[in-house]
Amino acid sequence: MRSRRLSLMVVASFCAIPLAHANVDLIAISTISGAYEDLSSKTAGALENGVAGNRFGGIGSGLAWAGGTTFLALPDRGPNASTYDAAVDNTTSYIPRFQTIRLSLAPNPEFDASLIGSTPFVLTPTLRDTTLLSSWTPLVYGTGAGLGVGSGVPALNAVAHVNFFSGRSDNFDPSKLSTNPNNARLDPEGIRLANDGASVFISDEYGPYLYQFDRTTGLRIRAFKLPDELAVKNLSPVGDTEIAGNTIGRVANKGMEGLAITPDGRTLVGVMQAPLEQDTNKVIRIVTVDIRTGATSQYAYQLTTGSGVSEILAINDHEFLLDERDGKGLGDSSVAKVKQLFKVDLTGAQNIAGKSGDLSALAVPKVLFLDLVPKLVAAGLSGDKIPAKIEGIAFGQDITVGGVKRHTLFVANDNDFTPNVGGVANPNQYFVFAFDDSDLPGFQQQSVRDLKFLECGIDF
């Protein structure tokens, strides 16, 4: 759906942190209904909870630029917001995937700076492809025994003759750590493209896992070994039970929520959503991974205003943007308060691997870059219409405004596959911001190869 002029709404009052960079401008807004289906016709049948297996939703869980106007949009483990069975946390046999989307910006001929909600650019999203995630090697699926549910093996396995990953929470080997790469369960949350354009890196919450997939086929080609201190030992298909049964490792459903890749394509940088079980004082971990060697390091990040971090994005090889937020807003039937992007610098930071407890004294320095709620309120969105789950951020194509080149920052939400909440539309949304070199000194766009191999799609 094309961006449209937003009407003036009554807005709530917020006590906001002053903006670090007032010249970061909102230039476009676009929404896509959560009622669409994606391009994976083979998964179109109903899931266990009755939702279509190719529901086009949750596409802002992760967002990656793929060159030009092409982006990769990542949904998570599926539509488990719809009730199915509490024994498996309402998860289904939904097959994790990523969507290839074209996000085209064009000057808005109807732009009127005097009107609240009028934006200088129009953003048009076009779905180009849907890629399912799978493995050549066997994966561990739950049998459903003792849970009152059927097998966790996706029916498509027998047709495609590969082993698809699945959102089912019981698809694991209970005798091994949660980071066991043979587990079939996958809850994708972060995605980045390799510089050669041929593969993608995806991080997850269940393990946490960090995998590399072939961009065209969706087959896993590499599993990175993450530190054992991020894993839990006692696994359960019920998240609350898993939390209660462990004192070390990631909290259930709050694993490696965000993923960055440095512009040179050499280092992956993941971020945990919440403190590990063994950490205190609202400190979460940033984890760097050398793509060539697999070597890892860990750094402390201190939460301030938000309850967790949903994404990380590389500015250069040592500075990053982190998306710190609460869970309030559209989708939660409440009013948004905290959706902030902070800039951090890992230069000189101490590796906290092997440490635990209160690590706040070792936290990396941070500064507020962009306070999203005031920006969106000023654009005419009331607080209850700002998405609760702002989770995807990516730098995009440069634009020219008044003869001056500006950089772009795309921000997306996870609508949890629920097109409506309490009778209120809950779409997938994109917000595009423009900024200058002076706003992010040292900014380097990732050098990626745009394969441009997709010429058909669905124009929303």
KEVO-299625 format. One record per residue (C-alpha): residue number from 1; residue in three letters; x, y, z. Coordinates in steps of 0.2 Angstrom, whole numbers. Layout:
{rec NUM; Ala; {X; Y; Z}};
...
END
This chain:
{rec 1; Met; {0; 0; 0}};
{rec 2; Arg; {7; 17; -5}};
{rec 3; Ser; {11; 30; 9}};
{rec 4; Arg; {-4; 41; 12}};
{rec 5; Arg; {-6; 58; 20}};
{rec 6; Leu; {-10; 56; 38}};
{rec 7; Ser; {-24; 65; 47}};
{rec 8; Leu; {-21; 75; 63}};
{rec 9; Met; {-24; 65; 78}};
{rec 10; Val; {-25; 69; 96}};
{rec 11; Val; {-9; 64; 104}};
{rec 12; Ala; {-3; 59; 121}};
{rec 13; Ser; {10; 68; 131}};
{rec 14; Phe; {27; 60; 133}};
{rec 15; Cys; {42; 65; 144}};
{rec 16; Ala; {55; 62; 130}};
{rec 17; Ile; {74; 63; 131}};
{rec 18; Pro; {80; 77; 120}};
{rec 19; Leu; {85; 72; 102}};
{rec 20; Ala; {103; 69; 99}};
{rec 21; His; {101; 74; 81}};
{rec 22; Ala; {87; 85; 76}};
{rec 23; Asn; {91; 85; 58}};
{rec 24; Val; {86; 66; 56}};
{rec 25; Asp; {70; 69; 46}};
{rec 26; Leu; {55; 57; 44}};
{rec 27; Ile; {53; 57; 25}};
{rec 28; Ala; {40; 42; 21}};
{rec 29; Ile; {28; 30; 30}};
{rec 30; Ser; {21; 15; 22}};
{rec 31; Thr; {9; 1; 28}};
{rec 32; Ile; {6; -17; 22}};
{rec 33; Ser; {-10; -26; 28}};
{rec 34; Gly; {-6; -41; 38}};
{rec 35; Ala; {-20; -50; 29}};
{rec 36; Tyr; {-10; -54; 14}};
{rec 37; Glu; {-1; -71; 10}};
{rec 38; Asp; {17; -72; 4}};
{rec 39; Leu; {24; -81; -11}};
{rec 40; Ser; {27; -98; -4}};
{rec 41; Ser; {11; -107; -11}};
{rec 42; Lys; {18; -124; -4}};
{rec 43; Thr; {14; -118; 14}};
{rec 44; Ala; {-3; -110; 10}};
{rec 45; Gly; {-12; -124; 20}};
{rec 46; Ala; {-19; -120; 37}};
{rec 47; Leu; {-7; -122; 52}};
{rec 48; Glu; {-13; -131; 68}};
{rec 49; Asn; {-21; -115; 75}};
{rec 50; Gly; {-30; -112; 58}};
{rec 51; Val; {-19; -98; 52}};
{rec 52; Ala; {-13; -99; 34}};
{rec 53; Gly; {5; -106; 33}};
{rec 54; Asn; {10; -92; 22}};
{rec 55; Arg; {2; -78; 31}};
{rec 56; Phe; {12; -62; 27}};
{rec 57; Gly; {16; -55; 44}};
{rec 58; Gly; {29; -51; 57}};
{rec 59; Ile; {41; -45; 43}};
{rec 60; Gly; {49; -32; 54}};
{rec 61; Ser; {57; -44; 66}};
{rec 62; Gly; {73; -41; 55}};
{rec 63; Leu; {77; -30; 41}};
{rec 64; Ala; {92; -30; 30}};
{rec 65; Trp; {97; -19; 15}};
{rec 66; Ala; {102; -30; 0}};
{rec 67; Gly; {108; -16; -12}};
{rec 68; Gly; {98; -3; -22}};
{rec 69; Thr; {80; -4; -17}};
{rec 70; Thr; {80; -22; -12}};
{rec 71; Phe; {78; -27; 6}};
{rec 72; Leu; {77; -44; 16}};
{rec 73; Ala; {62; -44; 28}};
{rec 74; Leu; {62; -57; 42}};
{rec 75; Pro; {47; -64; 51}};
{rec 76; Asp; {50; -74; 67}};
{rec 77; Arg; {43; -92; 72}};
{rec 78; Gly; {26; -89; 66}};
{rec 79; Pro; {8; -84; 71}};
{rec 80; Asn; {9; -90; 89}};
{rec 81; Ala; {-1; -75; 95}};
{rec 82; Ser; {-16; -86; 89}};
{rec 83; Thr; {-21; -99; 102}};
{rec 84; Tyr; {-17; -117; 98}};
{rec 85; Asp; {-10; -127; 113}};
{rec 86; Ala; {-1; -120; 128}};
{rec 87; Ala; {9; -136; 130}};
{rec 88; Val; {20; -130; 115}};
{rec 89; Asp; {18; -111; 119}};
{rec 90; Asn; {5; -110; 105}};
{rec 91; Thr; {19; -113; 92}};
{rec 92; Thr; {15; -122; 76}};
{rec 93; Ser; {24; -130; 62}};
{rec 94; Tyr; {26; -114; 53}};
{rec 95; Ile; {42; -114; 42}};
{rec 96; Pro; {54; -99; 46}};
{rec 97; Arg; {58; -89; 30}};
{rec 98; Phe; {64; -72; 24}};
{rec 99; Gln; {55; -61; 12}};
{rec 100; Thr; {64; -52; -2}};
{rec 101; Ile; {55; -35; -4}};
{rec 102; Arg; {58; -20; -15}};
{rec 103; Leu; {56; -3; -5}};
{rec 104; Ser; {56; 10; -18}};
{rec 105; Leu; {56; 29; -13}};
{rec 106; Ala; {50; 43; -25}};
{rec 107; Pro; {47; 61; -22}};
{rec 108; Asn; {29; 64; -16}};
{rec 109; Pro; {20; 76; -28}};
{rec 110; Glu; {7; 81; -15}};
{rec 111; Phe; {19; 85; -2}};
{rec 112; Asp; {14; 100; 9}};
{rec 113; Ala; {26; 105; 23}};
{rec 114; Ser; {12; 114; 31}};
{rec 115; Leu; {2; 99; 34}};
{rec 116; Ile; {5; 87; 48}};
{rec 117; Gly; {8; 70; 42}};
{rec 118; Ser; {13; 75; 24}};
{rec 119; Thr; {29; 67; 19}};
{rec 120; Pro; {41; 72; 5}};
{rec 121; Phe; {43; 54; -1}};
{rec 122; Val; {32; 40; -6}};
{rec 123; Leu; {37; 22; -1}};
{rec 124; Thr; {31; 8; -12}};
{rec 125; Pro; {34; -10; -6}};
{rec 126; Thr; {34; -24; -18}};
{rec 127; Leu; {36; -42; -12}};
{rec 128; Arg; {48; -51; -24}};
{rec 129; Asp; {51; -68; -17}};
{rec 130; Thr; {49; -80; -1}};
{rec 131; Thr; {63; -91; 4}};
{rec 132; Leu; {60; -105; 16}};
{rec 133; Leu; {74; -110; 28}};
{rec 134; Ser; {80; -128; 28}};
{rec 135; Ser; {94; -140; 31}};
{rec 136; Trp; {102; -155; 21}};
{rec 137; Thr; {107; -163; 37}};
{rec 138; Pro; {94; -172; 48}};
{rec 139; Leu; {86; -161; 62}};
{rec 140; Val; {78; -166; 79}};
{rec 141; Tyr; {59; -164; 79}};
{rec 142; Gly; {47; -166; 93}};
{rec 143; Thr; {36; -182; 93}};
{rec 144; Gly; {22; -173; 103}};
{rec 145; Ala; {21; -188; 115}};
{rec 146; Gly; {15; -183; 132}};
{rec 147; Leu; {10; -166; 125}};
{rec 148; Gly; {-6; -170; 117}};
{rec 149; Val; {0; -163; 100}};
{rec 150; Gly; {5; -172; 84}};
{rec 151; Ser; {23; -173; 77}};
{rec 152; Gly; {33; -158; 75}};
{rec 153; Val; {39; -163; 58}};
{rec 154; Pro; {34; -151; 44}};
{rec 155; Ala; {23; -160; 31}};
{rec 156; Leu; {33; -152; 17}};
{rec 157; Asn; {48; -161; 22}};
{rec 158; Ala; {42; -177; 13}};
{rec 159; Val; {38; -167; -3}};
{rec 160; Ala; {54; -156; -4}};
{rec 161; His; {66; -170; 3}};
{rec 162; Val; {75; -157; 14}};
{rec 163; Asn; {73; -154; 33}};
{rec 164; Phe; {64; -138; 36}};
{rec 165; Phe; {66; -128; 51}};
{rec 166; Ser; {50; -125; 61}};
{rec 167; Gly; {43; -113; 74}};
{rec 168; Arg; {37; -128; 85}};
{rec 169; Ser; {45; -125; 103}};
{rec 170; Asp; {47; -144; 106}};
{rec 171; Asn; {58; -147; 91}};
{rec 172; Phe; {74; -150; 101}};
{rec 173; Asp; {86; -163; 109}};
{rec 174; Pro; {83; -162; 128}};
{rec 175; Ser; {100; -170; 131}};
{rec 176; Lys; {110; -156; 124}};
{rec 177; Leu; {112; -137; 126}};
{rec 178; Ser; {99; -126; 118}};
{rec 179; Thr; {113; -120; 106}};
{rec 180; Asn; {113; -138; 98}};
{rec 181; Pro; {113; -134; 79}};
{rec 182; Asn; {104; -151; 76}};
{rec 183; Asn; {88; -144; 84}};
{rec 184; Ala; {74; -140; 71}};
{rec 185; Arg; {66; -126; 81}};
{rec 186; Leu; {71; -109; 75}};
{rec 187; Asp; {64; -92; 80}};
{rec 188; Pro; {73; -79; 68}};
{rec 189; Glu; {75; -62; 74}};
{rec 190; Gly; {90; -54; 65}};
{rec 191; Ile; {96; -55; 47}};
{rec 192; Arg; {110; -48; 37}};
{rec 193; Leu; {117; -50; 20}};
{rec 194; Ala; {134; -56; 16}};
{rec 195; Asn; {144; -43; 5}};
{rec 196; Asp; {144; -55; -10}};
{rec 197; Gly; {125; -55; -10}};
{rec 198; Ala; {125; -74; -11}};
{rec 199; Ser; {121; -79; 7}};
{rec 200; Val; {112; -72; 23}};
{rec 201; Phe; {116; -73; 41}};
{rec 202; Ile; {101; -76; 53}};
{rec 203; Ser; {101; -75; 72}};
{rec 204; Asp; {88; -83; 83}};
{rec 205; Glu; {80; -83; 101}};
{rec 206; Tyr; {78; -102; 104}};
{rec 207; Gly; {97; -106; 104}};
{rec 208; Pro; {102; -94; 103}};
{rec 209; Tyr; {108; -99; 85}};
{rec 210; Leu; {118; -90; 72}};
{rec 211; Tyr; {117; -98; 55}};
{rec 212; Gln; {122; -94; 37}};
{rec 213; Phe; {110; -99; 23}};
{rec 214; Asp; {111; -99; 4}};
{rec 215; Arg; {101; -84; -1}};
{rec 216; Thr; {93; -93; -16}};
{rec 217; Thr; {89; -110; -9}};
{rec 218; Gly; {87; -106; 9}};
{rec 219; Leu; {98; -121; 14}};
{rec 220; Arg; {109; -119; 29}};
{rec 221; Ile; {127; -119; 24}};
{rec 222; Arg; {135; -115; 41}};
{rec 223; Ala; {132; -115; 60}};
{rec 224; Phe; {142; -103; 71}};
{rec 225; Lys; {146; -109; 88}};
{rec 226; Leu; {141; -96; 101}};
{rec 227; Pro; {148; -96; 119}};
{rec 228; Asp; {140; -109; 130}};
{rec 229; Glu; {136; -96; 143}};
{rec 230; Leu; {122; -90; 132}};
{rec 231; Ala; {114; -107; 131}};
{rec 232; Val; {102; -115; 144}};
{rec 233; Lys; {104; -133; 149}};
{rec 234; Asn; {87; -138; 154}};
{rec 235; Leu; {75; -136; 139}};
{rec 236; Ser; {56; -136; 139}};
{rec 237; Pro; {43; -132; 125}};
{rec 238; Val; {35; -120; 138}};
{rec 239; Gly; {45; -104; 140}};
{rec 240; Asp; {41; -100; 158}};
{rec 241; Thr; {46; -118; 163}};
{rec 242; Glu; {62; -116; 154}};
{rec 243; Ile; {65; -99; 163}};
{rec 244; Ala; {62; -107; 180}};
{rec 245; Gly; {73; -122; 176}};
{rec 246; Asn; {89; -113; 173}};
{rec 247; Thr; {101; -101; 181}};
{rec 248; Ile; {113; -98; 167}};
{rec 249; Gly; {110; -93; 149}};
{rec 250; Arg; {97; -84; 139}};
{rec 251; Val; {80; -80; 145}};
{rec 252; Ala; {66; -89; 135}};
{rec 253; Asn; {60; -79; 120}};
{rec 254; Lys; {74; -66; 123}};
{rec 255; Gly; {89; -73; 115}};
{rec 256; Met; {99; -65; 101}};
{rec 257; Glu; {86; -53; 95}};
{rec 258; Gly; {97; -42; 84}};
{rec 259; Leu; {111; -44; 71}};
{rec 260; Ala; {123; -33; 63}};
{rec 261; Ile; {137; -35; 50}};
{rec 262; Thr; {151; -23; 49}};
{rec 263; Pro; {153; -14; 32}};
{rec 264; Asp; {168; -24; 27}};
{rec 265; Gly; {158; -40; 29}};
{rec 266; Arg; {170; -48; 41}};
{rec 267; Thr; {162; -47; 58}};
{rec 268; Leu; {144; -52; 64}};
{rec 269; Val; {138; -43; 79}};
{rec 270; Gly; {123; -50; 89}};
{rec 271; Val; {114; -43; 103}};
{rec 272; Met; {104; -52; 117}};
{rec 273; Gln; {87; -45; 120}};
{rec 274; Ala; {88; -46; 139}};
{rec 275; Pro; {100; -50; 153}};
{rec 276; Leu; {106; -68; 154}};
{rec 277; Glu; {100; -78; 169}};
{rec 278; Gln; {117; -75; 177}};
{rec 279; Asp; {118; -56; 174}};
{rec 280; Thr; {110; -42; 184}};
{rec 281; Asn; {107; -23; 184}};
{rec 282; Lys; {99; -23; 167}};
{rec 283; Val; {115; -27; 157}};
{rec 284; Ile; {114; -36; 141}};
{rec 285; Arg; {127; -44; 130}};
{rec 286; Ile; {134; -39; 113}};
{rec 287; Val; {142; -53; 105}};
{rec 288; Thr; {155; -51; 90}};
{rec 289; Val; {159; -66; 79}};
{rec 290; Asp; {173; -66; 66}};
{rec 291; Ile; {165; -74; 51}};
{rec 292; Arg; {182; -82; 45}};
{rec 293; Thr; {188; -90; 61}};
{rec 294; Gly; {172; -90; 72}};
{rec 295; Ala; {181; -82; 86}};
{rec 296; Thr; {169; -73; 98}};
{rec 297; Ser; {170; -58; 111}};
{rec 298; Gln; {157; -51; 122}};
{rec 299; Tyr; {153; -34; 128}};
{rec 300; Ala; {141; -26; 141}};
{rec 301; Tyr; {127; -14; 136}};
{rec 302; Gln; {117; -5; 150}};
{rec 303; Leu; {98; -4; 147}};
{rec 304; Thr; {92; 13; 152}};
{rec 305; Thr; {74; 18; 146}};
{rec 306; Gly; {69; 2; 138}};
{rec 307; Ser; {65; -16; 144}};
{rec 308; Gly; {76; -24; 130}};
{rec 309; Val; {85; -22; 114}};
{rec 310; Ser; {77; -28; 97}};
{rec 311; Glu; {90; -24; 84}};
{rec 312; Ile; {108; -19; 81}};
{rec 313; Leu; {115; -10; 65}};
{rec 314; Ala; {133; -6; 60}};
{rec 315; Ile; {138; 12; 57}};
{rec 316; Asn; {156; 6; 54}};
{rec 317; Asp; {168; -7; 61}};
{rec 318; His; {167; -1; 79}};
{rec 319; Glu; {151; 10; 81}};
{rec 320; Phe; {133; 3; 81}};
{rec 321; Leu; {115; 8; 83}};
{rec 322; Leu; {104; -2; 95}};
{rec 323; Asp; {85; -2; 96}};
{rec 324; Glu; {80; 0; 114}};
{rec 325; Arg; {62; -1; 117}};
{rec 326; Asp; {47; -6; 128}};
{rec 327; Gly; {32; -17; 123}};
{rec 328; Lys; {19; -3; 123}};
{rec 329; Gly; {9; 4; 108}};
{rec 330; Leu; {-1; -3; 93}};
{rec 331; Gly; {-2; -22; 95}};
{rec 332; Asp; {-2; -21; 114}};
{rec 333; Ser; {-18; -10; 115}};
{rec 334; Ser; {-8; 3; 125}};
{rec 335; Val; {2; 19; 121}};
{rec 336; Ala; {20; 19; 115}};
{rec 337; Lys; {33; 27; 126}};
{rec 338; Val; {50; 20; 123}};
{rec 339; Lys; {57; 17; 105}};
{rec 340; Gln; {74; 24; 105}};
{rec 341; Leu; {90; 21; 94}};
{rec 342; Phe; {106; 23; 104}};
{rec 343; Lys; {124; 24; 97}};
{rec 344; Val; {138; 14; 105}};
{rec 345; Asp; {156; 12; 102}};
{rec 346; Leu; {165; -4; 106}};
{rec 347; Thr; {183; 4; 104}};
{rec 348; Gly; {192; -1; 120}};
{rec 349; Ala; {178; -10; 127}};
{rec 350; Gln; {182; -25; 139}};
{rec 351; Asn; {178; -42; 134}};
{rec 352; Ile; {166; -49; 147}};
{rec 353; Ala; {167; -67; 142}};
{rec 354; Gly; {167; -78; 157}};
{rec 355; Lys; {161; -64; 169}};
{rec 356; Ser; {143; -63; 176}};
{rec 357; Gly; {133; -53; 189}};
{rec 358; Asp; {133; -34; 189}};
{rec 359; Leu; {143; -29; 173}};
{rec 360; Ser; {137; -11; 172}};
{rec 361; Ala; {154; -4; 176}};
{rec 362; Leu; {160; -12; 160}};
{rec 363; Ala; {146; -6; 149}};
{rec 364; Val; {150; 2; 133}};
{rec 365; Pro; {147; 21; 131}};
{rec 366; Lys; {130; 26; 123}};
{rec 367; Val; {122; 41; 116}};
{rec 368; Leu; {104; 44; 110}};
{rec 369; Phe; {104; 45; 91}};
{rec 370; Leu; {85; 45; 87}};
{rec 371; Asp; {70; 46; 98}};
{rec 372; Leu; {56; 38; 88}};
{rec 373; Val; {40; 42; 98}};
{rec 374; Pro; {41; 61; 97}};
{rec 375; Lys; {46; 60; 79}};
{rec 376; Leu; {31; 50; 74}};
{rec 377; Val; {19; 60; 85}};
{rec 378; Ala; {25; 75; 77}};
{rec 379; Ala; {21; 67; 60}};
{rec 380; Gly; {3; 64; 66}};
{rec 381; Leu; {3; 47; 74}};
{rec 382; Ser; {-5; 46; 91}};
{rec 383; Gly; {4; 35; 104}};
{rec 384; Asp; {-8; 21; 102}};
{rec 385; Lys; {-5; 20; 83}};
{rec 386; Ile; {14; 18; 85}};
{rec 387; Pro; {19; 0; 84}};
{rec 388; Ala; {23; -9; 100}};
{rec 389; Lys; {37; -19; 92}};
{rec 390; Ile; {49; -9; 83}};
{rec 391; Glu; {61; -22; 79}};
{rec 392; Gly; {69; -20; 61}};
{rec 393; Ile; {82; -6; 57}};
{rec 394; Ala; {92; -5; 41}};
{rec 395; Phe; {102; 8; 31}};
{rec 396; Gly; {95; 10; 14}};
{rec 397; Gln; {98; 18; -3}};
{rec 398; Asp; {104; 36; -3}};
{rec 399; Ile; {92; 50; -10}};
{rec 400; Thr; {94; 67; -16}};
{rec 401; Val; {84; 81; -8}};
{rec 402; Gly; {86; 99; -16}};
{rec 403; Gly; {102; 93; -25}};
{rec 404; Val; {110; 87; -8}};
{rec 405; Lys; {113; 68; -5}};
{rec 406; Arg; {106; 61; 11}};
{rec 407; His; {107; 44; 18}};
{rec 408; Thr; {92; 34; 23}};
{rec 409; Leu; {87; 23; 38}};
{rec 410; Phe; {72; 11; 37}};
{rec 411; Val; {63; 6; 53}};
{rec 412; Ala; {50; -8; 53}};
{rec 413; Asn; {39; -17; 66}};
{rec 414; Asp; {34; -35; 70}};
{rec 415; Asn; {15; -36; 70}};
{rec 416; Asp; {15; -54; 77}};
{rec 417; Phe; {5; -60; 62}};
{rec 418; Thr; {-10; -52; 69}};
{rec 419; Pro; {-19; -40; 56}};
{rec 420; Asn; {-31; -34; 69}};
{rec 421; Val; {-30; -32; 88}};
{rec 422; Gly; {-46; -28; 97}};
{rec 423; Gly; {-54; -23; 80}};
{rec 424; Val; {-40; -10; 77}};
{rec 425; Ala; {-29; -13; 61}};
{rec 426; Asn; {-12; -19; 65}};
{rec 427; Pro; {-2; -19; 49}};
{rec 428; Asn; {16; -21; 45}};
{rec 429; Gln; {24; -4; 44}};
{rec 430; Tyr; {39; 5; 37}};
{rec 431; Phe; {46; 22; 43}};
{rec 432; Val; {60; 30; 33}};
{rec 433; Phe; {72; 43; 40}};
{rec 434; Ala; {85; 54; 31}};
{rec 435; Phe; {101; 60; 39}};
{rec 436; Asp; {117; 68; 34}};
{rec 437; Asp; {135; 63; 37}};
{rec 438; Ser; {136; 76; 51}};
{rec 439; Asp; {122; 66; 60}};
{rec 440; Leu; {133; 50; 60}};
{rec 441; Pro; {151; 54; 58}};
{rec 442; Gly; {161; 39; 51}};
{rec 443; Phe; {145; 31; 44}};
{rec 444; Gln; {150; 18; 31}};
{rec 445; Gln; {136; 9; 20}};
{rec 446; Gln; {139; -9; 18}};
{rec 447; Ser; {146; -14; 2}};
{rec 448; Val; {134; -27; -5}};
{rec 449; Arg; {131; -35; -22}};
{rec 450; Asp; {113; -32; -28}};
{rec 451; Leu; {110; -48; -37}};
{rec 452; Lys; {94; -41; -45}};
{rec 453; Phe; {88; -58; -50}};
{rec 454; Leu; {70; -56; -46}};
{rec 455; Glu; {59; -47; -59}};
{rec 456; Cys; {41; -52; -53}};
{rec 457; Gly; {32; -50; -37}};
{rec 458; Ile; {17; -43; -29}};
{rec 459; Asp; {15; -24; -28}};
{rec 460; Phe; {5; -19; -12}};
END
